[in-house]
Every structure is written in C-alpha cells, then in structure tokens.
Amino acid sequence: MQNHARQRLWGFIMLSVTAVVWGAGFVISDQLLSTSLGTTPVLINALRFAVAAGCVVVAFAGKIKLNKRTLLYGAVSGTLLFLGFLMQLLGLQRSTPSHCGFFSAAYVLFVPLITWILTKKCPSAVTFVSVAMAIGGMLVLNLTSDGSESPTTLGDLISLCGALMFGLQIIWADGVLRRGVADEYSLTTVQVVTCALLFALYTLIFESKNYASLTFDFGYLWWRIVLMGAVGSAFAYFAQTYAQARLTSLETSLVIACESPVGAFLSVIIGLEKLSWTTVVGGLLIVLAVVMSQMTFKKRKKTVDTEQTPSREESTDE
C-alpha cells in the first residue's frame, strides 16, 4: 500500500514537471523564433525531435518490440504528431505564446467529439456546454482590449487545427494500445522517431535555402533545444504513460491541462506580452471548459474500461 502511494506521488510529480515544461515550451519556441531560426522554424522541431528520438531509443532499447504492424501503426501516430506540432509552430509564428497555449489545449475538447463520431455514442450535455464555453473563450481571446478583432486570428486558427491533429493522435494511439497492436514503449519509440524523420525531411526540402543565413549562439540555443527534446518530448510521453497506469484519467488530464495557464503566466512574467482582460477571461473560459469536459468524458471512459485495467497495467510493467 505504501509503495502504491509512493508511485502515485511520483506520477503527480512527473506530470507536473511535464505540464510546466510544455507550458514553458510555448515561450521557449517563441524565443527561438526571434533568433535567426525564425527563417527556418521547422528546423527547431527537427532538432527537438532528433534529441527526443535519441533519448527514447536509448531509454527503451531493451523493451522495444518491432514488427510490421507496430511500424505501420506507430508511423500513423507519428505522422499525426508531426502535423500537430507543425501547425502549432506555424500558429505560434502568427500568434502569442498564451494564445497558442490555450488554443493547442483544445485537443482535450476534440477527443470526446471525435469519439462521438467514431462510436456513435452521444457525449453528455455537460460536454456540449464545455465546448460552447471553449468557443466563447476563443472568441474572447481573438478580441483586443478595445473590442476589435485580434491580429493573431490566423495563428490561433492554425493552432486550433494543430489541436485537432493532437486529438486524433490521442484517439489513434489509445486504440492501438487497447487492441494490443503495440506496447507503450514500442509505440512511443516508433512515433517519436517517425516525427523526427518527417521534421528532418520537411526542413531539408522547404528550408534548406535559408541554412546559409543562420547564425548560432550555442550558449543560448543548446539548453533550450535539449530541454524541449529530452524533457518536453521524450520524458513527457514516458511520464504520461507512467502516470496513467497509477492515476485516474481525470487526475492525469487535469494536471496536464495546466500547461496552458503555465504558458500564459510565463509569457507575461518575462515580458513577451502584457496581461489583458481578454487573456484572463478567454483563458479561464477555455480552462474551465477543459476541466468540465474531462470530468464527464474521462469518468465515463474509466467506468467502461475498468475490466481492461489489469491487462493495461501488465503491459506497462513488462
């Protein structure tokens, strides 16, 4: 019993670190875009996921089990992850860290809606209310203090598309794990490596013409890239898997949802943007919508999956 309590505590700690790093990731990416890497934005994610791929391959070397199905399903998951991060980065170029953070968090609202489409099971009334609140929050975020339309609208919409890709990736990966097509370690490794390869290919094709103009401040860049790759990608996906085996789905989702306010808070603290009523009101509406949707959808999902829990824990402990 004491060991279980210790594992739960570690799960909360690891998820909390993940939420802080993901929130800080919006600010760090914005800082990197202000350097010469702004002319090669996708190169940032190529470097990030190269670090992440190296970390997961080394960390899970003895647990990776590859076959055709694992490679295929993992590649699809990695492609969705690539599209999500690509749109998030492109959105950040045209928006602010706080806006990008809040809009990217909309993936937890897309999940129950996509599940409804796929399973034909209608979400609860609370889910519809939470979606309406999120839409209201997004509308508020796209207003300036004087009530006019925000110049970040295009970037926010791109970030929202990225959130849709993240939602699809979550549902796809969940289905792969539940059907036993791949274990957590193998799926995580294949999708992260796939994402790294796609980013490398993208930047080589579309950004190589700008490589000659790049100037690097190694001291400024290296720890930001390593932090985003090793902690924000490799560690974060392992932490999420570890925590979900020891915490309830509701606990896990609520901790991770903190990435959005963390990103907004850090952005204001270091002076990247000013605190405004639109950021506070819009952000609070989206966070409340996330909490409401997860409290209903995750609770229902947990009761349906109760009988499958032992098998998932066994696969996690392999």
C-alpha positions as CSV (number, residue, x, y, z in Angstrom):
1,M,0.0,0.0,0.0
2,Q,2.8,2.4,0.9
3,N,4.6,1.5,-2.4
4,H,1.4,2.3,-4.3
5,A,1.1,5.7,-2.6
6,R,4.7,6.4,-3.5
7,Q,4.1,5.6,-7.1
8,R,1.1,7.9,-7.2
9,L,3.2,10.7,-5.8
10,W,5.8,10.2,-8.4
11,G,3.1,10.1,-11.1
12,F,1.8,13.6,-9.9
13,I,5.4,14.9,-9.8
14,M,6.3,13.7,-13.3
15,L,3.0,15.0,-14.8
16,S,3.5,18.4,-13.0
17,V,7.0,18.7,-14.5
18,T,5.6,17.8,-17.9
19,A,2.9,20.4,-17.7
20,V,5.4,23.1,-16.6
21,V,7.8,22.2,-19.4
22,W,5.1,22.0,-22.1
23,G,3.8,25.4,-20.9
24,A,7.3,26.8,-21.0
25,G,7.8,25.2,-24.4
26,F,5.5,27.8,-26.0
27,V,7.7,30.6,-24.5
28,I,10.9,28.9,-25.5
29,S,9.7,28.3,-29.0
30,D,8.7,31.9,-29.3
31,Q,12.2,32.9,-28.1
32,L,13.9,30.6,-30.7
33,L,11.7,32.1,-33.4
34,S,13.1,35.5,-32.6
35,T,16.6,34.4,-33.5
36,S,17.9,33.5,-37.0
37,L,16.0,30.2,-36.6
38,G,12.9,32.3,-37.4
39,T,13.8,31.8,-41.0
40,T,13.8,28.0,-40.5
41,P,11.1,27.4,-37.9
42,V,10.6,23.7,-38.7
43,L,14.4,23.2,-38.1
44,I,13.6,23.9,-34.4
45,N,11.3,20.9,-34.2
46,A,13.6,18.8,-36.3
47,L,16.4,19.4,-33.7
48,R,13.9,18.9,-30.8
49,F,12.7,15.6,-32.0
50,A,16.1,14.4,-33.0
51,V,17.1,14.8,-29.3
52,A,13.8,13.1,-28.3
53,A,14.3,10.2,-30.7
54,G,17.8,9.5,-29.4
55,C,16.5,9.6,-25.8
56,V,13.7,7.1,-26.3
57,V,15.8,4.7,-28.4
58,V,18.4,4.6,-25.6
59,A,16.0,4.5,-22.7
60,F,13.7,1.8,-24.2
61,A,16.3,-0.2,-26.1
62,G,15.7,-3.4,-24.2
63,K,11.9,-3.1,-24.4
64,I,11.2,-2.2,-28.0
65,K,9.4,-4.9,-30.0
66,L,9.2,-4.1,-33.7
67,N,7.1,-5.8,-36.4
68,K,5.2,-4.6,-39.5
69,R,2.0,-3.7,-37.6
70,T,3.9,-1.8,-34.9
71,L,5.9,0.1,-37.5
72,L,2.7,0.9,-39.5
73,Y,0.5,2.0,-36.6
74,G,3.4,3.8,-35.0
75,A,4.1,5.7,-38.2
76,V,0.5,6.8,-38.5
77,S,0.6,8.1,-34.9
78,G,3.9,9.8,-35.5
79,T,2.6,11.5,-38.7
80,L,-0.4,12.9,-36.7
81,L,2.0,14.1,-34.0
82,F,4.2,15.7,-36.7
83,L,1.2,17.6,-38.2
84,G,0.1,18.7,-34.8
85,F,3.5,20.2,-33.8
86,L,4.0,21.7,-37.3
87,M,0.7,23.6,-37.1
88,Q,1.4,24.6,-33.5
89,L,4.8,26.1,-34.6
90,L,3.3,27.8,-37.6
91,G,0.5,29.1,-35.4
92,L,3.0,30.5,-32.9
93,Q,4.7,32.4,-35.6
94,R,1.4,34.4,-36.2
95,S,0.2,34.5,-32.6
96,T,1.4,34.8,-29.0
97,P,2.6,32.1,-26.5
98,S,-0.5,32.5,-24.4
99,H,-2.9,32.3,-27.3
100,C,-1.1,29.3,-28.8
101,G,-1.1,27.5,-25.5
102,F,-4.8,27.9,-24.9
103,F,-5.8,27.0,-28.5
104,S,-3.4,24.0,-28.5
105,A,-5.1,22.7,-25.3
106,A,-8.4,22.4,-27.3
107,Y,-7.4,18.8,-28.1
108,V,-9.0,17.6,-24.9
109,L,-12.3,19.0,-26.2
110,F,-11.9,17.4,-29.6
111,V,-11.3,13.9,-28.1
112,P,-14.9,13.4,-26.9
113,L,-16.4,14.9,-30.1
114,I,-14.3,12.7,-32.4
115,T,-15.1,9.7,-30.2
116,W,-18.8,10.5,-30.7
117,I,-18.4,10.5,-34.4
118,L,-16.5,7.2,-34.4
119,T,-18.5,5.3,-31.8
120,K,-22.0,6.9,-32.4
121,K,-22.2,7.5,-28.6
122,C,-23.5,11.0,-27.9
123,P,-21.5,12.9,-25.3
124,S,-23.2,14.3,-22.2
125,A,-24.9,17.7,-22.1
126,V,-22.0,19.0,-19.9
127,T,-19.7,18.2,-22.8
128,F,-21.7,20.3,-25.2
129,V,-21.7,23.1,-22.6
130,S,-17.9,22.9,-22.2
131,V,-17.5,23.1,-26.0
132,A,-19.7,26.2,-26.1
133,M,-17.6,27.7,-23.3
134,A,-14.4,26.9,-25.2
135,I,-15.7,28.5,-28.3
136,G,-16.7,31.6,-26.3
137,G,-13.2,31.7,-24.8
138,M,-11.6,31.5,-28.2
139,L,-13.8,34.4,-29.4
140,V,-12.8,36.5,-26.4
141,L,-9.1,35.7,-27.0
142,N,-9.5,37.0,-30.5
143,L,-10.5,40.4,-29.4
144,T,-8.2,43.2,-28.4
145,S,-8.7,45.3,-25.2
146,D,-10.8,47.8,-27.2
147,G,-13.1,45.1,-28.6
148,S,-11.7,44.9,-32.2
149,E,-10.5,41.7,-33.8
150,S,-7.1,40.4,-32.7
151,P,-4.3,40.3,-35.3
152,T,-3.5,36.8,-34.1
153,T,-6.7,35.3,-35.5
154,L,-4.9,33.4,-38.3
155,G,-2.3,32.0,-36.0
156,D,-5.0,30.9,-33.5
157,L,-6.9,29.1,-36.2
158,I,-3.7,27.2,-37.3
159,S,-3.1,26.3,-33.6
160,L,-6.6,25.0,-33.4
161,C,-6.0,22.8,-36.4
162,G,-2.9,21.5,-34.6
163,A,-5.1,20.7,-31.6
164,L,-7.3,18.6,-33.9
165,M,-4.3,16.6,-35.0
166,F,-3.3,16.1,-31.4
167,G,-6.8,14.8,-30.6
168,L,-6.7,12.4,-33.5
169,Q,-3.3,11.2,-32.4
170,I,-4.5,10.5,-28.8
171,I,-7.5,8.5,-30.1
172,W,-5.4,6.6,-32.6
173,A,-2.7,5.7,-30.0
174,D,-5.3,4.7,-27.4
175,G,-6.9,2.4,-29.9
176,V,-3.6,0.8,-30.8
177,L,-2.7,0.1,-27.2
178,R,-6.1,-1.3,-26.3
179,R,-6.1,-3.7,-29.2
180,G,-2.7,-4.9,-28.2
181,V,-1.2,-4.0,-31.6
182,A,1.8,-2.4,-29.8
183,D,3.0,-1.8,-26.3
184,E,3.6,1.6,-24.8
185,Y,7.4,1.5,-25.3
186,S,7.4,0.4,-28.9
187,L,4.6,2.7,-30.0
188,T,6.2,5.7,-28.3
189,T,9.6,5.0,-29.9
190,V,8.2,4.5,-33.4
191,Q,6.0,7.6,-33.3
192,V,8.8,9.8,-31.9
193,V,11.3,8.6,-34.5
194,T,8.8,9.0,-37.3
195,C,8.1,12.5,-36.2
196,A,11.8,13.3,-36.1
197,L,12.3,11.9,-39.6
198,L,9.3,13.9,-41.0
199,F,10.6,17.1,-39.5
200,A,14.1,16.5,-40.8
201,L,12.7,15.8,-44.3
202,Y,10.4,18.8,-44.2
203,T,13.2,21.3,-43.2
204,L,15.6,19.8,-45.8
205,I,13.0,20.2,-48.6
206,F,11.5,23.6,-47.7
207,E,14.0,25.4,-45.6
208,S,17.5,24.4,-46.8
209,K,17.8,27.5,-48.9
210,N,17.9,29.5,-45.7
211,Y,20.5,27.5,-43.9
212,A,23.4,29.7,-45.2
213,S,22.0,32.7,-43.4
214,L,21.7,31.0,-40.0
215,T,23.9,32.4,-37.1
216,F,24.1,30.4,-33.9
217,D,24.6,31.4,-30.3
218,F,25.3,28.0,-29.0
219,G,25.1,29.1,-25.3
220,Y,21.6,30.5,-26.0
221,L,20.3,27.6,-28.1
222,W,21.7,24.3,-26.7
223,W,19.9,24.1,-23.4
224,R,16.5,25.2,-24.9
225,I,16.7,22.5,-27.6
226,V,17.8,19.8,-25.1
227,L,15.1,20.8,-22.6
228,M,12.3,20.7,-25.3
229,G,13.6,17.4,-26.7
230,A,14.7,15.4,-23.7
231,V,12.2,16.7,-21.2
232,G,9.4,18.2,-23.2
233,S,9.1,15.3,-25.7
234,A,11.0,12.1,-24.5
235,F,10.4,12.4,-20.8
236,A,6.9,13.8,-21.3
237,Y,5.5,10.9,-23.2
238,F,7.0,8.4,-20.8
239,A,5.6,10.4,-17.8
240,Q,2.1,10.3,-19.3
241,T,2.3,6.6,-19.8
242,Y,3.7,6.0,-16.3
243,A,1.1,8.2,-14.6
244,Q,-1.9,6.8,-16.4
245,A,-1.1,3.4,-15.0
246,R,-1.2,4.8,-11.5
247,L,-3.6,7.7,-11.5
248,T,-7.2,8.0,-12.7
249,S,-7.8,9.5,-16.1
250,L,-9.4,12.6,-14.5
251,E,-6.3,13.2,-12.4
252,T,-4.0,12.8,-15.3
253,S,-5.9,15.1,-17.6
254,L,-6.4,17.9,-15.1
255,V,-2.7,18.1,-14.3
256,I,-1.7,18.1,-18.0
257,A,-4.3,20.8,-18.7
258,C,-2.2,23.2,-16.6
259,E,0.2,23.6,-19.5
260,S,-2.0,26.4,-21.0
261,P,-2.1,28.7,-18.0
262,V,1.6,28.0,-17.3
263,G,2.5,29.1,-20.8
264,A,0.4,32.3,-20.5
265,F,1.8,33.1,-17.0
266,L,5.4,32.7,-18.1
267,S,4.8,34.7,-21.2
268,V,3.5,37.6,-19.1
269,I,6.2,37.2,-16.4
270,I,9.1,37.5,-18.8
271,G,7.5,40.4,-20.7
272,L,6.7,38.7,-24.0
273,E,3.2,40.1,-23.8
274,K,1.1,42.2,-21.5
275,L,-1.7,40.8,-19.3
276,S,-5.1,41.9,-20.6
277,W,-8.7,41.2,-19.7
278,T,-9.1,39.2,-22.9
279,T,-6.3,36.8,-22.0
280,V,-7.7,36.4,-18.4
281,V,-11.3,35.9,-19.4
282,G,-10.7,33.9,-22.6
283,G,-8.1,31.7,-20.9
284,L,-10.3,31.0,-17.9
285,L,-13.2,30.0,-20.1
286,I,-11.1,27.6,-22.0
287,V,-9.5,26.1,-18.9
288,L,-13.0,25.6,-17.3
289,A,-14.2,24.1,-20.5
290,V,-11.3,21.6,-20.4
291,V,-11.9,20.7,-16.8
292,M,-15.7,20.2,-17.4
293,S,-15.3,18.1,-20.5
294,Q,-12.7,15.9,-18.8
295,M,-14.7,15.4,-15.6
296,T,-17.5,13.9,-17.6
297,F,-15.9,12.2,-20.5
298,K,-12.9,10.7,-18.6
299,K,-15.2,9.5,-15.8
300,R,-17.5,7.7,-18.2
301,K,-14.5,6.3,-20.1
302,K,-13.0,5.0,-16.9
303,T,-16.1,3.0,-15.9
304,V,-16.2,1.4,-19.4
305,D,-12.5,0.4,-19.2
306,T,-12.5,-0.9,-15.6
307,E,-12.4,-4.5,-16.7
308,Q,-9.4,-3.8,-19.1
309,T,-7.3,-2.1,-16.4
310,P,-5.3,-5.2,-15.2
311,S,-4.2,-6.1,-18.8
312,R,-3.0,-2.5,-19.4
313,E,-1.0,-2.5,-16.2
314,E,0.5,-5.8,-17.0
315,S,1.7,-4.4,-20.4
316,T,3.1,-1.3,-18.7
317,D,5.1,-3.4,-16.3
318,E,6.7,-5.6,-19.0
